């Protein structure tokens, strides 16, 4: 069994599908603080410039998922699940006008899960 670092709930997949119909190809970036804390943000692919300090840690429902390298240091021993909840976030993420916000749920990987991580992704 190969474990991916990041996954997505069915509810979040539905929102991604809705956004994809309106905006086309999408991508996610886990912000590293500032105005919205540390939140997953959804953008039209190409509308967010991925920096040299950003790394792709996986894919969710056909979307690349990026995070800053220094923030990844905090998450490298965790599994991340992207979910959605009601309420307006304070970011520029595409779901905000829907009265929704993506959110990160994380948990520490077991030793067995850590060993089963997809070898094509960061360790």
N, C-alpha and C positions, 0 to 999 in steps of 0.2 A: 504494500500500500504506500502510495506517495501522497504526502500531505502538502497542500499549498499554504502559504503564509497568510493569505487573505481570502475570505469568502464573503458571500452576500446572502441576505435573507430573501425569501420569496416576495415579501412585501416591498423590499428595496428593488428587486428585479422589476416588479410592476411599474414602479416610478421611473426606473431607468428606461424601460420600454416606452413609456409615455413621453419622456424627454427626448428620446432618440427619434420618435416620429416627428417631433417639432424641430429639433436642432441638428439632426444627423449624427455622425460619429461623435462619441463622447470620450472623455478621459477624466480621471480623478487625481487629485493631489491632496495629501494630508497636510494641512497647514501646520506650521510650527509655532504658532502663538500669535501674538499681536492682537488684533481686534476680536477675533472669533475664537481665541484659545487654540486648541488643537483639534480641528474638525476636518472631516473629509469633505472636499468641495468638488463639485461636478462642473465641468466646462465643456463647451464644444471643442472637439479636438482641434488644436492649433490656436485657440484663443488664449491659452495659458502657455507662457514660454517656460519650458522645463529648463532649469539651470544646471550648471556643471556640478552643483552640490546635490542635485536630486537623483534618486535612483528608482528604477521600476522594481517594485517588490512582488508584483504579481498582476493578475488580471481578474476582473469581476464582471461577469455577464457581458463579455466582449469588449470591456474597457480596460485600458492600461491604468495601473494604480501606482502613483509615484509618492515618494516621501523624501524629505531631506536626509542626507546621510547621518547627520548628527542626531536627528530625531529617531532614525532607525536603530541607533545604538540602544535606545530605551525599549524599543519594541522587538529586537531581534530574538528574544526568547519567548515571544508571545504569538498567539494566533489572533488575527484580527477578523472580526465579522462586521461588515457594513450593514447597518439597519437604517430605518427611517422612522421618524416620529412626527406627530402633529406639533405645530408651533413654528413660528418664524425664527430662523436663525439670523445672525447679523452678518452674514457673509455675502459674497457675490455668486454663490452657487446657484445653478439653474433651477433647483427645486423650490427655492425660497418663495417665488410668486404663487406657488401652489399651496402655501400655508404649511409646508412640510420642511423637514431638515434631515439630511443624512447625519448619522452618528456612528461613532466607532465603539464597538464593544470588544474588549480584549481579555484574554486569559493567558496565564502562563502555560507553556507547553510542557508536557511530561517529557522525561528523558527519552522514552520510546518515540514520541511524536517528533521531538527534535531530530532524532536520527532518521526519521522517515520524511523529513522535509524534501521537497523537490530539489534535486541536486543542481538544477539549472538556475536556481534562485540563490540569493545571498545566504551565507551561513552565519 
